[in-house]
């Protein structure tokens, strides 16, 4: 004999205990380990929910609940809009072996009407819901992670070989603010590897050319142009408004300048470098791992490490390293995975060998060591054995 909806609800109420909104709030204060499960649809969840709620829509409950709540003995309070869907969900969970599930009577409507606290997630536009849909399905990203990306501020030093793929992928991912520091203009010789730029923009400032490309890809992104040389005089002022610094420079004075400023401002430095057929990437995070000076206490003698313009570079190589830099930047924003802190990835494209080298913090490092001796920015051209030329330039050094 078929079971009616009324019978299903009667059986659910008989099997599943219910608590009012006030009782749930008291329970959460008394038993902070209690899990809160929101079984409404995603659009309902976005409009507002209990602060600690886990979102598993009723239609996906059987498929997702064991991944979201693996402990079947865990204390769980389920709620929906009015208390009906959560009763059915709780009963289903009971049938799946969950032993301590309660439904909140009156649901989220009753919670709000009682004046109890709730939170609202980032309100995505219809276009954003489509654009970032592949991110939303990743548990490590989801809507909360995408909101972090949209709220992040990342500064890229150089809009050249490394900055191009990094900027393009960060823009595509929806990183909300991208700053670009580059003093140079687009040259025909750049187009072999600097994929932000095009033939019709030769002679255009690189930051302007990059802005055109990035906003054409994703109008969500706010591109801030710094068409200037990065120097000891302006680095602190430029860096202070960004969360993460991405170093795509190609000269040692600028690398040391960037490192020292990042340590002083406590900002992570996502470093990349390339030479002919080889490239490296690492994350130098102050107080979490070594800094650039731990790895290279002294710069090489002038002329010992030629630039890309002098030694050449395989066009695809900065694409590989730049993508790693974009990936590491996103991991830092999301708080996901294991960033390259204390590690450096090395690519040899001719042999297609990839190595991961462990990096150690130097307790005697003059910048981040136990007793640092560098407490202010120095003359980095002089430090690297070069004649001062008005300051280090990230623009002239964009791989």
N, C-alpha and C positions, 0 to 999 in steps of 0.2 A: 504494500500500500504506500502511495506517494506521501512524502512529508511536506507539510505546508510551511510557508514562511513563519506563520505564527507559532507553529510547533518548534521550528528551529530556534526562534528567539526564546521561547519558554525554556527549552533545554539548555540553551547557552546561559541564561540567567540562573538556572538551577546549578549548573556546573562551575560557573566562573564567578568569583567574588567581585563586587563592585565597590568603589570608593568614590566619594564626592571630591570635588576639586580641593576643598579645604583639607580633607583628610589626606589627599595625595601630597599636598604641600607640606603638611606636618610630617608625613612619612619620609619625604625626601630630606627634610631637615634632621629627622631622627635616624634615618638609615641612608646616609649619603651614597652608599654603594648600589642603591636601587637604580636599575636601568629604566629609562623612559622611552617608549616606542611610539612614534607617530605613524599611523597607518593610512593617513590621508594621501591624496594625490600630490605630486610635486608642486603644482601651482598653488595648492592650498598651503603647503608647508612654507613656501617662499613668502607668503603674505604674513606669516607670523607663527611662532611655535614656542614651546617650552625651551628654555635655554639649553638644557642638556639632552634634548630629544634626538634619537636616532631615527632617520627617515627610511621606512620600508613600506611603500604603498601596498595596500591590501592585495591588489592584483598580482604582486610579485612576492608575496610573503613566503609561500612554500618554496620558491626558488632561492630566496636570498637570506632568510632568517638564520639558517644554520651558519652562514658565513659571518653575518653581523653579530649574532649572539651565539657563539659556539658552546657556551656552558649552559646545559639544559636545566641546571639547578639554580641558575641566577634568578634573582628577584626582578620581575619585569612588570611595569605598569604600562598598559597600552591605552592609547586614546585616539579618537577620530574627531569629527566635527561635533557630533551630538551624542555619541556613546553606542551607536548601533554597530558600525563596522568593527569597532575595537572589540566588542563582545564576540563577534564571529571570529575575528582574528585570534583572540585569546583562546577560544575553544579549539581552533585549528592547531595552535601551538601546543595545547594540552594533548591533543591527539598525536602530535609529533614527538611527545616525550618531555615537554617543558612542564615542570612541576610547581612553579611558583609564579603564576601569571594572574594579574588583576586588570580589570577594565575600569577606566575612569568614567563614572556616570556624568552625563551632560557634556562630556568631551571638551574640546578646545573652546567652544562657545560658552560653556559654563565656567571655564577657567577665566576667560576674559571678563565675563559679566560679574564675576566675583572680585574683579579688580586686582587679580594676581599678576605677577610680572611675566612678561613674555619678550621674545626678541624677534626681530625681522632680519632676514638675510638680504644680501644685495639684490636689488630689483633689476633683473636683466630685461633688456628690450626684446621684442620678438625676434629681431635680427640676430641679437647676441645668442639667444637660445638655439638658433640654428647654427650660427658660425662656430660656437664652441661646443657643439653637441658631443663631439668625440671625446672632449675632455671630461664632460659631465659623467660619462659612463665609467671613467677610471676611478676606482676607489681612492687612489692616492691624490687625485685632483678634485673631481666633483665640483659642485657649485661653490662650495666654500673655498676651494683652492683657486678656482677661476676668479672669484672675487678678490683674492689676494694678488693674483697676477694683474688684474685691472687696477688695483690700488698701488702697485709697486712703481718705484722710480729708479731707473737704471741709467748710469752714465757710461757711454762708450767712448773710449779714447782712440780716435782714429776712425774715419769712415772709408777705410781702404780694404786691403785683402782680408784681414781678420774681422774688421768691423762690419763688412758687408753681409756675410752669412749670419753673423751673430745678430745684427740688427733686424734682418729679414725674418728670422725665425722667432725672435722675441716679439716683433710686431705681429706676426701671424698668430702667435700664441695669446695675444691680447695683453701684453705688458703695457700698462696704461700710460706711462711717461718714459720716453726715451730721450736722453740728452746726448748730443753728439759734439765732440770737441775735435775740430780739424781746421787748420788754417789754409789748407791747400785748395787748388782748383783741379777739376777733372782734366786729365791728360790722356792722349791716345794710348800711351804705354800702360795706363792703369787698367784698360778694359780686358786685358788677358786674364785678370783674376778678380778685379774689384766689381762684383756683379751688381752692386747698387746702382751703378752708373751706366749710361748709354752713349752711343756715338753722338747723338744730337745734343748732349749736354757737355761736350768738351768745352773747357773754358769756364764752366759754371762752378761756383764754390761747391766743394764736396758736400758740405752740410746742407746746402739748398738742394742739390741733386738727390741726396739721401732722403730729405724730407718729402720730395715729390714721390719717390719710389715707395717709401714706407706708408704714406697716407693713401696712396693709390691701392696698396695691398690691404690696409685696414684703417678706415677712418676713425676707429675708436682711439687710436694712439695719438697722444699729444707729443709732438716732436719739438724739442727745445734745441735751438742751434747756438753753438758757441764757436763762432768763426774767429778764433784767436789761438795764439800759441799758449801752451800750458807752461807756466813758469812758477817759480817760488812765490811770486807776488800775487798770483790769482788762484792758485790751486786750491787753497783752503776755502775760499769764497765759492768756487764752482762746486767742489765736492760736497759741501755741507748740506745741500738740498736733495741728495740722492741716497738711496739705500745701499746700492751695490755699485762698485766700480769695475768695469771690464777693460782690461789693459790690452790693446791691440797695437802697441807702439813698436818701433823698430830701432830704438837707440838706447844706450845705457843711461845717459843722464836722465831721460824721462822715466825709465823704469825705476831708478832709485828714488826719484822725486815722487812718483806715484806710490811706491811702497811706503815711504816715510810719512806721506800725508795720510795714507789709509791707516797706518798704525796710530798716528796721533789722533785721528778722528774715529778710530774704532770701526772702520768700514771694511767689509770683505773685498778683496782684490782678486778677481777672476782673471788669471794671467794666461796669455798665449804667446808663443813665439814660433817662428818658422825660419828655415834656412835650406835653400835649394830643394832637397827631397825629404827633409826631416822636419817634424814639428813636435811641440810639447805644450802641455796645458796643466795648470795646477790652480788650486784655490789657496790664497794666503789670507787666513782669517785671524785677525788679532786676538790674542788670548786663548785661541783654540788650537793653534798649530804654529809652525815656523813662518817667518816672513821671508821676503825675497833676499834680504841681507844674510839670513841664516844659510841660504843656499850659495849665494855669491857675495862673500864679505867684501871683496875687492873687484872692481871692474877689470876686464882684460886690458892690456896695453892698447893705446890708440892704433887702429888699423888691423888689429889681430882678429877682429870679428867684423867682416865687411857686411854692409847692408844688402838688402834684396836687390837694390839697383846696381850694386857692384858685383854681387855673386850670382844673381839670378834666383828665381824661384819657380817651381812647377805650379802652373796656374790653379790646379785643383787642390793643392795642399792647404792653402788657407781656408778652403771650404770645409775640409775635415776638421781642422783645429777650431775654426770659428763655430762649427756646429757643437763641438764639445764645450766651448765656452758658453754658448746659448743654453745647452743642457744643464751645465753646472749652475748657471745663474737661476734657471727655473727651479732647480732642486733647492737652492738656498731660499728662494721666495716661498716655495711650498712647504719647506721643512720636510721634504720627502727624500728617501733613499740615503745614500752615503756619499756626501760630496768629496771632492778630491782635496780634502784638508789633510796635510801631512803626506800627500802622495802626488806623484807627477806621472801623467801618461805620456809616453813617447811613441810617435809613429815614425817608422822608416818605410816610406812608400815604395822604394825600389825592391825591398825584400818582403814587403807587407808583413813586417814584424811589429807587434805592439807590446810594449813593456810598461809595467807599472813599477815605478821606483818609490820607495819609502823615503820620506824626508823627515829629518829630526830638527826640532827647535834647538838652537845654540844658546845655552845659558849665558855665554859671553857675548852674544850679539849686541852690538852697540845701539840697536834700535829697539828690539823687543826682548832683550836678555834680562837677567835678574837685576843688573845694575846698568841700565842704559846710559850711554854717554852722549847720544844725540838727542837733544831736547828741543831743537828748532830746525827749520829747514836750512840747508846749506847751499853753497854754490856748486851745483851738480856738474856743470861743465868743467870746473876746476878739479873736482873730485875725480872725474873720469879722464883727466889729463888733456882736456880740450880747451881751447881758448874760449872765454865767455863770448856768447853771441847774442846777448839779450834774453837768454832764458832757454830752457828746454822746450822743444816743440813736439807735441803729440801729432800735430797735423803733418809736419814734414816727415814723420816717422811711421806712417800708416801702412806698413807692410806692402 
